Amino acid sequence: MPSVVEKTVGDISQVIPISKETWVNYSSLKNAGNEVFVLYSGKPYNEDNASLDIILVFDWDGKPLRQYKLDDPIYTFDVDPINKKIYGISSHNDMHLVEYRY
């Protein structure tokens, strides 16, 4: 089990690994009807790459469907399956809201 610490930036609190050997993989699983969206990194954790810039989409059987490479790395997100949009909170210092159409 990796060692973790809670970190708060503004109003957002997150649990992050404190070991440089810990890999950041899947985060923020979101149900979007018949699909599951998840943030993905696949890089060792450090302060410079703590945010994630890939969203993977699976069906409920775990079959990969799509992958999105984001222009703006994010900490967390939500999915609007009706309007086909992904809303995320940017990991930049101003922590602005980003919107992607899928």
C-alpha positions in Angstrom: 0.0 0.0 0.0 1.5 3.4 -1.0 2.0 6.1 1.6 -0.3 9.1 1.0 -0.9 12.5 2.3 -3.9 14.9 2.0 -3.2 18.1 0.1 -5.5 21.1 -0.2 -5.3 23.7 -3.0 -8.0 26.3 -2.7 -11.3 24.5 -1.9 -10.0 21.2 -3.4 -8.7 18.5 -1.2 -7.0 15.5 -2.7 -5.0 12.5 -1.5 -1.6 12.2 -3.2 1.2 9.7 -2.8 4.3 10.7 -1.0 6.7 8.1 -2.5 8.4 8.9 -5.8 8.1 5.2 -6.6 4.3 5.4 -6.6 2.7 5.4 -10.0 -0.4 7.4 -10.8 -2.7 5.4 -12.9 -6.5 5.6 -12.7 -8.4 8.3 -10.9 -11.9 9.9 -10.9 -14.1 7.1 -12.2 -17.3 8.5 -13.7 -20.5 6.8 -14.8 -21.8 8.1 -18.1 -24.7 5.8 -18.9 -23.4 2.8 -20.9 -19.8 4.0 -20.5 -17.2 4.6 -17.7 -14.8 7.5 -18.0 -11.6 7.5 -16.0 -8.5 9.8 -15.7 -5.3 8.1 -16.5 -1.6 9.0 -16.2 0.7 6.0 -16.1 3.6 8.1 -14.9 5.5 8.0 -11.6 4.0 10.6 -9.2 5.8 13.8 -8.6 4.7 17.4 -8.1 5.4 18.2 -11.7 3.1 15.6 -13.1 0.5 15.3 -10.4 -2.3 16.2 -12.8 -3.7 13.9 -15.4 -4.2 14.5 -19.1 -5.7 11.3 -20.5 -9.3 10.1 -20.2 -10.0 6.5 -21.0 -13.5 5.3 -21.8 -14.7 1.7 -21.2 -17.9 -0.1 -21.5 -19.3 -1.8 -18.4 -17.5 -5.1 -19.3 -14.2 -3.3 -19.1 -13.7 -3.2 -22.9 -11.7 -0.1 -24.0 -13.7 2.2 -26.3 -11.9 5.5 -26.7 -9.1 7.6 -25.4 -8.9 11.4 -25.1 -5.6 13.3 -24.8 -6.4 16.6 -23.0 -4.8 19.9 -24.0 -5.1 21.1 -20.4 -4.2 18.6 -17.6 -6.9 18.3 -14.9 -7.3 17.1 -11.3 -10.9 16.0 -11.5 -13.8 16.0 -14.0 -17.4 15.1 -14.6 -19.3 13.9 -17.7 -22.5 15.2 -19.2 -23.6 12.2 -21.4 -26.7 14.0 -22.7 -24.7 17.0 -24.2 -21.6 14.9 -24.8 -19.3 17.1 -22.7 -16.5 16.6 -20.2 -16.0 19.3 -17.6 -12.7 19.4 -15.7 -10.8 21.5 -13.2 -7.5 22.5 -14.7 -4.3 21.8 -12.7 -2.8 25.2 -13.6 -2.4 27.7 -10.8 -5.7 29.5 -11.6 -7.5 26.2 -11.5 -10.0 27.2 -14.1 -12.9 25.1 -15.5 -12.2 23.3 -18.9 -14.8 21.9 -21.2 -14.4 19.3 -23.9 -16.9 17.9 -26.4 -16.8 14.2 -27.0 
